[in-house]
Amino acid sequence: MAALIRNWLSKLRASKLSTRIGVLFAGAFVLPWFAYAWLTATERAEQLAKTEQNLASLAAAFGEHATTLMRFGIAVPTGDTVAGSRGEDELKAYRGSLNVPGVTFSLRRIGPASPGGEGPDATPDPMPKSSDTNGIVSVEVDRPAAGIAAAAAMSKAEALKEWQARANTAFVALLLRSLFLAGVGVFVVKQLRGREAMETELRVAKEAAESASHAKSEFLAHMSHELRTPLNAIIGFSEIIKHQKFGPGSERYPLYAGDILSSGTHLLGLINDILNLSKLEAGRFVLHEEDVDLQALVDSCLKVLSTQASAGKIELSAALDAGRRWIRADERRLRQVLLNLLSNAVKFTPEGGQVRVSSVARNGGLAISVSDTGSGMAPEDIPNAMTPFGQIDSKIRRKLEGTGLGLPLAKQLVELHGATFSIESKLGAGTTVTFVLPPERIIAPPAKS
């Protein structure tokens, strides 16, 4: 029991302030009612005991008076005998002199009177006998010397009238106190919970801001390398060409010009990703919609990545729903989404792996998936991968280039089309990225002219 109490107290100490205050108010509300119930029940028992004592005294006095009348030869009514008018008048007058309204008296014969010279009241009275039946409290006192028993009785309601009045007054006072206490308790706990909720929101916002700041710091540190690499190549090759370090007509210059173009294109792509994401987050991105042949779009994307896939001995394939080939979308942005997803898939798929693009009807719309047999990621890492500038912290992924903008950018671009975006992945078992275009994006093929 002691261990249970200690465990409960430790949990209470670890709880929120509003919970502890609520428990205190609950205790302050409930405990007085327990005290009221206990005290009221105790006073009721004491009131009944006191009533029985008083009735015993009255019954003894009434029996003594009846015994005195019998000693003087005056007959008294005992239930089975009829007394003369004098005995009844004497008892009636005596009852009136007692002045106990609500109390009824009675006599009954219990045996013959004691013979001999002793008076009928010479034998001491036995213990009074109490009864409480049918709402009547009754006490009977035997007078064996006189052969009679005297009883005094009254209703329980009459006996408890004063107790009931005190109990009702205490109940009303306690009820008013409890209502006031409950109102104050609810107000205080509500205020505390509001304050705690605000503190929780502030803490969550602080953690989110710190996380975002940390992610951006990591992004900037990573981007410094990503941006510096093509810039160094551009500057280095340009300087070689400018100063004609290999002579005025060297065959290397066209190759270096191609390297400059490639590095500049890569640099432009990085900057475009950053700018596009900024425009999306600012809500200033506008789609330029047109009728798009999904099959042709996918084929062109696979062709762009075929060289990279071949170098890694990765198989590229597509399986599209022929009945839902035409869609209404921004072709340039949808191409950007597919290229981002396919590039990621190829990048994280080892040699001999597979990357597949598929589409299938779903709920009247079209689900387009890009799946791979690559390294995958743990389910708990998916939210981080979907955060702008966020990257999965793993040895495999750190060896590969990337800004951490591909997935967030793809998600926001497909959501601009009214599509939903989801990722299913398992560490070491590959990844499947799916976006589902709504039914209104599916159109009939344009009529041939």
N, C-alpha and C positions, 0 to 999 in steps of 0.2 A: 504493500500500500504506500509506504514511504517512497519507494522507488518510482511508483506511478505518479505521485504528487510532484516529486523532483523533476520527472520528465515533462510533466505538464507545465511546471513553472519555467523550465528551460525553453520550451516552445513559446511560452507567452513572452519571455524576455526577448526572444529572437523575432517576434512578430512586429508589425508596424505599430506606430504610436496610436493610430486611430483604432486598431484592434484592441490594444491594451486599455485605452480610455473607454471603448465600448464595453469591454468586460467589467470594468469598474462600475460604470453606470448600470449595467445589467445586475451586478451584485447589489448595488445600492437600491435598485428597484425591487428585486426579488426578496432579499433578506428581511426587510420590514414586514412583508406579507407572511413569511414563515413565522416571524416573531408574533405578529398579530394573531395568526391562527393558533399558535401554541398558548399565548396568554389568554385568548378568548376561551379556548377549551378548558384551560385550568380554572379560570374564573367561573365558568359554568358549573364545573364539578364542585367547586367550593360553594357556589350559591345553592346547589342542590343539597350538599351536605349540611349547610347551615339551615336550610329549610327543614330538613329531616330532624335536626336537633330541636328546632323551635316546635315542630309538630309533636315531637316526643314529649317535650315539656308541657305543651298544651294538653296532650292526651293524658299525661300523668295527673295534671291538675284536675282535668275533667273527671277522670276516674276516681280521684281522691274525694271530689265533691259528691259524686254519686255514692261512694262507699259511706260517706258521712250521713247522707240521707237515709241509706239503708240501715245504718246503725240506730237511727232514731225511728225506725219502723216505717219510713216513707218508701213506698214502692217506686221503682224507676223502670222505664221501658228498656228492655234488653233484646228486642227483636222477636223473641219467642213468647214474651209475656206482655200484657197490656197493663200499664201503670195507671194510677188514678190521676186525676187532673192536677193534684197538688205536686206530685213528683215531676210531671211534665213542665208545669209552670216554674218550678224551682230550677230545673235544668235550663229552661229557656232563658230565665233571668240571669243565670250564671254565664251562659254563652254570650249574652249581651254585655255583661260586665267585662268579659275578656277583650271585647272590641277588636276582633280579628276577622274582618270581612273576607269572604272567600274561603274560609275554613269551615268544614262540616265535621260534626262530632257524632259518634255513635257508640252504643254499648251492646255487648253480646254476652250471653251466659256461657261460661266455660266449666262450670262445676258447682258443687254445693259450697256454701259458706263454711268457714272453719268453726267447729263446735267449741264449747268450753267458755271460760270466762274472758278469753282474750277478745279484744275488739277486732273487727273485720279488717282493719288497716294495720294490724301489728306486723304482718309478714312483709318483708321488703319486696319491691317490684323486681321481676326478672328484667333482662335486657330487652329494650324495645325491638319490635319486628317491623322492618321497613319493606315497602313494596312500591313498585313503579310500573303500573300497567295501564294501558289505554289512556295515556296522557294524564293519569292521576297519581300524585305522590301521597302515599298513605303510611302512617306509623301507628302501630298498635302496642299498647302497654297492658300487660296482664296484672290483675289484682287477685291473686289466688285466694287470699284470705276472705275476700268478698265473693269469690266465685264468678267474677266478671272480667271483661277486657274492654278497655276504653280505646277508641281509635279517633285520630284527627287526620283529615285529608283535605287536599286542595289541588286544583289543576296545575299541571306543570307550567302551562303558559303564564298563569298568575304568579307562580313561584319565581319564574325567570323574567318577569316584566322589567324589573330594574336592570338586570343583567343585559337584557335585549336592548334597552335604551342606551346603555353605555357602549355596547358593542356596535350599535348602529352609528352612534356619534363618532366612535373611533374609526369605523369603516369609511365614513364620508371624509374625515380628515385625512386618512391614509390614502384614499383614492385621489383627492385633490393634490396631495403631495406627490404621489406617483405620477400623475399626469404632468405636473410641472417638471418633475425630474426627467420624465421621458422626453418631453419637449426640449429641454435644455440638452439632454444627452444626444438626441437626434441632430440638433443644430450643431453641437460641438463636433460630433463624429463626422457629419457631412462636411463641415469646414475643413477638418483635418484631412479627410479623404480627397477633397478638392485640392488642398495644398500638396498632398502626396502625389496625386495624379499630375499636377503641374511640375513637381520636382522630377517625376519619372519622365515626363515629356522633355523637360530641359536636359535631363541626363541622356536620353536617347538622341536628342538633337545634337548634344555635345559630342557623343560618341560617333554619330553619323558625320558630323563636321570634321572630327579628327580623322575618321576613316577616309573621308573624301580628300582631306588635305594630305594624308599619308599616300593615298593612291595617286594623287596628282604629283606629289613629290617623286614617287617612284617613276611615274610616267615621264616627268621632265628629265630625271636622271637617265632613263632608258632612251628617251628621244634625243638627248644630247649626242648619244652614240649613233642613233639612226640617222639623224640629220648631218652629223659631222662626216660620216663615211662617204656619202655621195658628194658632199661639198668638197671634201679633200680630193676625191677623184677628179671632179670637174676642174678644180683649181690646178691640180698637178698636171693633168693632160693638157689643159689649155696653156699652161706655162711652157710645156715641152714644144707644143705646136708654135706658140708665139715666138719663141727664141730659136726655133728650128735647130734643136740640139742634135738631130741626126742628119743634118744637111737640109738644103732647100727642097729637095724632091724625094724625101724618104717615103717608102711605102707604108711606114708605120703610122703616118699622120691620119689617113682615113680610118684606121682601126681605132686610134685614140679618139677621133671625132665620134665614132660609134659608141665608145665607152662614155664619152661626155653626154651624148644623147640618152643613153640608157640610165646613167646616174641622175640626169636632170629629170627624166620621166619618173624615176623612182621617188625622187625628192618631191616632185609635183603631186604624186599620188599621196604621199604622207601628209602634205599640207592640205590637199583637198579633203582627206578624211577628217582632219581636225576642223576645217571650216564647215564641212557638211554637218558634222555632229553639233557644232555650235549653233548652226542655223536651225537644226531640228529641235534642239533644246530650247531655243528662243521662239519656236513656233512660226518661223518665217520661211519654212521650206514649202515650195509649191510644186505639185506634181503636174507634169505635162502628159496627159493621158492620150493613148491611141490604141488601135487594135494591134495586138501583139501575137505573133505565131510562136507559141511556147516551144514547139519542137525545134524551129530554126534558131531560137534564142539559146536553148540548151546546147545544141550542136556547136554553135559559135563559141560558147564559153568553154566547152570541152576541148575545142580545137586550140584555144588560147593556152590552155594548161597542158596540152598533150606533150609538149617538149619537156616540161618540168616533170610530168608523170613518167615519161619514158626514161628519163635520167634516173629516177628512183625505182624503176621497174614496177610501177603501180598501174593496175588495170583500171581504165575509165570506162563506164558504161551508163546507158540511160534506158529507162522503161517508162514511157509516158502513156497516159490515157488518150488514145486516138480520138475519142468522141468529145474530148474537152481540150482541144488543141489551141483554140483561140480564146484570148482573155483581153480584158480592157485594163490597161496599166500604163505606167510610165516605163517605157522600154529601157531607157538608159539607167534608171534607178534599179529596176528589176535585174538588169544585167550586172550592176554593181553588187547587188545582194548575192546572186548566184556565184559570181567570181570570188567574193569574199568567203562564202561558205566552202566552195570547191578548193580554193587556195588553202584554207585552214585544213581541210580534209587531207589534201595531198601532203601538206607540210608535216602533219602528225601521223602519217601512215608509213610504216616501215616498208622495206623492199619486199616485193611479192604480195603486197596488200591490194585491196580493192576499194574504189570509190564509185558510188552509184547515185545517179539522180533518178528519182521516180515520181510519178504523180498518180493519184487515184481519187475518184469521187468520194466526197464525205459531206453528209448533211446538205446536199444540194450544191456545195461549193467544190473546191479543188484543193487537195492536200499535196503539197510539193515537198519532197524530202531529199536531203543530201546525207547519205550515210557512208561511213568508212569503217575499216577494220583496224584502225590505228590504236594509239596508246590510250585513248579515252580519258576520263577524269572521274573522280569520286563525286557522288551526288551532292555532297556538301560543298564542293568547289564550284558548282554551276552558278550560284548567285554571284560569286566573285568574278567569274568569267563574263557575266552579263553586265558588270559594272563598268562604266566608261573608265578607261585607263587601267582597269584591273587585269591582272594576269595570274595564271595558276603558278604557284611557286613549286616547280618540280625541275629536276635536273634535265629531263628530256626537253621540256618546253623552254628552259632558259638557254639551251644551246641554239634555239631557232629564233630567227628574226620575227619581230612583230611589235605592234604598238599597243595591243590590247583594245583597239577600237573596232575591229572587224565585226564581232558578234553584236555589241551594242548598236553599232550603226545599221547592221542588217535588220535587227529587231525593230528599230524605230522606222526604217524605211518600209518594211512590210506592214507595220501597224498604220502607217499613213494610207495604205491601200485598204484598210479595214480588216486586215488579216490578223490571225492569232499566231503567236510564235512560241515554240516549245523545244526543249532539248532533252533527249534521253541519252545517258552515257553511263558507262561502267568502266572502272579503271582496268586497263588491259584488254578490254573487249570492244572498243570502238565507240563511236558517237553517231547519233542520228539527230539532225536538226530538221524540224518540220514547220512550215508555215501554211496556214489554211486560208485560202482566198474565199470571200463570201460569195453566195450564188450570183449576186448582181455583177460580179466581175467576169462571169462566164458568158461568152457571146457565141453566136453562130458564125461560121466562117464567112468572110465577105464574098459576095457574088462575083463570079468570074465575068469579066467584060468580054 
